[in-house]
Amino acid sequence: MTKATDSTDNDSTPQLLLENQICFSLYSAANAMIRAYRPLLDTLNLTYPQYLVMLVLWRNNGINVKNLGNKLRLDSGTITPLLKRFEAKGIIVRKRNDVDERSRDMSLTEVGEKLKQKRHKYQKLFLVKAA
């Protein structure tokens, strides 16, 4: 059984207190942003990570998985499940690159393009509401 630590243990090192941790401040800020975006994301039926992927795809239709990962600073093991879900929903089509068969290129379908239009409509409302 572990002994509960005395709250005075941290008094001599205030930099170890939770409220003094920069990482906690960044974590809290990121969570606040995701909560702020939730109404928009709910209308699009997307999670925040999915929305970030879509932002890249809307601007870079035809991008390959490696370049998508570089833009989002994520590895392919994290992105691939998202892309599989998008493909199952009919949002994107993935195909092997004609030049390098190891590479997979992604293209938006009509559903993916319509999602972009829906985002424009709701984002304007969202930004007005946030102001």
C-alpha positions in Angstrom: 0.0 0.0 0.0 1.4 3.4 -0.9 1.5 6.3 1.5 -0.2 9.5 0.5 2.3 12.2 0.0 2.2 15.3 2.1 1.1 18.4 0.3 4.0 20.3 1.8 6.4 18.2 -0.3 5.9 20.4 -3.3 6.1 23.7 -1.4 9.9 23.8 -1.7 9.8 23.2 -5.5 6.9 25.4 -6.9 8.0 24.6 -10.5 6.7 21.0 -9.9 3.2 22.2 -9.2 0.6 21.3 -11.9 -0.4 25.0 -12.4 3.3 25.8 -13.2 3.7 23.2 -15.9 3.9 24.7 -19.4 2.8 21.3 -20.8 -0.4 21.4 -18.8 -1.2 24.9 -20.0 -0.7 23.8 -23.6 -2.8 20.7 -23.0 -5.6 22.8 -21.5 -5.5 25.3 -24.4 -5.6 22.5 -26.9 -8.7 21.0 -25.2 -10.4 24.4 -25.1 -9.9 24.8 -28.8 -11.3 21.4 -29.5 -14.3 22.1 -27.4 -14.8 25.4 -29.2 -14.8 23.6 -32.6 -17.1 20.9 -31.4 -20.3 22.6 -32.7 -18.8 22.9 -36.2 -17.3 19.4 -36.1 -20.7 17.9 -35.0 -22.4 19.4 -38.1 -19.7 17.9 -40.3 -19.7 14.6 -38.4 -16.0 14.7 -38.0 -13.6 14.4 -35.1 -10.9 17.1 -34.6 -8.1 14.9 -36.0 -10.4 14.0 -39.0 -11.0 17.7 -39.5 -7.3 18.5 -39.6 -6.8 15.8 -42.3 -9.7 17.2 -44.3 -8.2 20.7 -44.1 -5.1 19.4 -45.8 -7.0 17.3 -48.3 -9.3 20.2 -49.3 -6.2 22.2 -50.2 -4.0 19.4 -51.5 -6.3 17.0 -53.3 -4.3 14.1 -54.6 -1.6 14.3 -51.9 0.1 11.1 -50.8 0.0 9.6 -47.3 3.7 10.5 -46.6 3.2 14.2 -47.5 -0.1 14.3 -45.5 1.7 13.0 -42.5 4.5 15.5 -42.9 2.0 18.4 -43.0 0.2 17.2 -39.9 3.3 16.0 -38.2 1.8 12.5 -37.8 3.1 9.1 -38.8 1.3 6.8 -41.3 0.3 4.5 -38.5 -1.9 7.3 -37.0 -3.2 8.6 -40.3 -4.0 5.3 -42.1 -7.0 4.3 -39.8 -8.5 7.8 -40.4 -8.1 7.4 -44.1 -9.6 3.9 -44.1 -12.7 5.4 -42.3 -12.9 8.2 -44.8 -12.7 5.7 -47.7 -15.5 3.5 -46.0 -17.6 6.7 -45.8 -17.0 7.5 -49.4 -15.2 10.7 -48.6 -11.9 9.8 -50.3 -10.5 7.3 -52.8 -7.0 5.9 -52.2 -4.9 4.5 -55.0 -1.4 3.4 -55.7 0.8 6.1 -57.2 1.6 5.4 -60.9 5.3 6.2 -60.5 6.0 4.8 -57.1 3.7 1.8 -56.2 4.8 2.0 -52.5 3.1 5.4 -52.3 -0.7 5.9 -51.9 -2.4 9.0 -53.3 -5.7 10.3 -52.0 -8.4 12.1 -53.9 -11.6 13.6 -52.6 -14.9 12.1 -53.9 -18.0 14.2 -54.5 -18.9 13.5 -50.9 -15.6 15.0 -49.7 -16.1 18.1 -51.9 -19.7 18.5 -50.6 -18.3 18.3 -47.0 -16.0 21.2 -47.9 -19.0 23.3 -49.0 -20.9 22.4 -45.9 -17.9 23.5 -43.8 -17.9 26.9 -45.5 -21.6 27.4 -44.7 -21.3 26.4 -41.0 -17.9 28.0 -40.4 -19.3 31.4 -41.3 -22.0 30.9 -38.7 -19.5 29.5 -36.2 -17.2 32.5 -36.6 -20.0 35.0 -36.2 -21.2 33.2 -33.0 -17.6 33.1 -31.6 -17.1 36.8 -32.2 
